[in-house]
Amino acid sequence: MSDSNFEWDANKNRLNQRKHGISFELAQFVFLDPRRVIARDLFHSGYEQRYYCIGQVGDGIMTVRFTYRDAKVRIIGAGYWRKGKVIYERENKIHQ
């Protein structure tokens, strides 16, 4: 996808890949899911608003933490986290 509307810190990208096995290049695809869920991160950062985008990428439900900076989506972290999957399934009325 590699769109100029996305950016991230290269070091955070490498750390995220080591910790969660997800590159930020792959994480961009969560925004393409037409059933994605966007939620505000109410508990982080006092100086800028942060958000979660939860959507399907491949066979899994990925959660991407991000903010907006200079009209770009800045990816902060990404992973296949259980809580994001629960929210996605609830919001999309998916019963498993």
N, C-alpha and C positions, 0 to 999 in steps of 0.2 A: 504494500500500500504506500508506504513512505511518502506521505503528503506533507507539504510545507506548512500545513495548519497544525502540525504536531511538533513538539520538541521535548527534550529531556536531557538530563545530566548523564554523560557517558559513564562516569564512575558508578552512579546509582543504577544504571542499566546493568553493568557487570555484576554488581552486588546482588541485584534482584535475580539475575540469572543463576547465580550460585546458590542463593537462599531458597528461591521458589521455582527455579527451572523455567522461568518465563522471560523472554526478551521484550523490551518495550516496542521493538519492531512488530512483534506478534501481537502485543497488547492493543495496538491501534485498531485491530480488526473487531474488537468488542463494540466499537462505535457504529459498525455497519449492521449490527443485529437490529432489525426493525422492531423487535420486542424488548429492546434493552431497557433497563431501569436506571434512571439517574436519581441519586439521593445526595443530600447535603451531608457532609461530615461535620457533625455538630460538636465534636470533642477535640478537634485538632486545629492548631494554628490560630493565633490571635491577630495576625496581621494580614492574612489573605483567606478568602473563603475556599474551602476544599470540597471536593465531591467524590462520589463513587459512581462508576458506570459498571453495571452488571449486565452481561450478555453472553450469548453463546458464541464460542470460538471452537470450531471443530466439533468434537464430541462432548466438550465440557462447558460448564458455566464459569466464566472468568470474571473476577472483580478487579477493576482498575481504579486506583486513587489518582486524582488529578486536580489541577487548578487551571484557571485562565490567566495568562500573562501576555500582554501585548497582542491581543486578539489571536492567541494560539492556545491550544490545549497542551499543557505541560504535564506529562505523565510523571507521577511520583513513585508509584509502586503497582505491582500486579501479581495476581496469583489465583489459583483455583481454590477458593476458600469456601467452606461449608456454609457459613452464614450468608454469603452472597447468593449461593445456590438456593437456599431457603427463601430468601427475599424474592429472587427471580421467579421461582415457582409459584409463590403466593401471589405476586402481582400479575402474573400471566395465567393464573388459575390452572396450573398444571398439577395434577394429582398423581403422585407416585406411590 
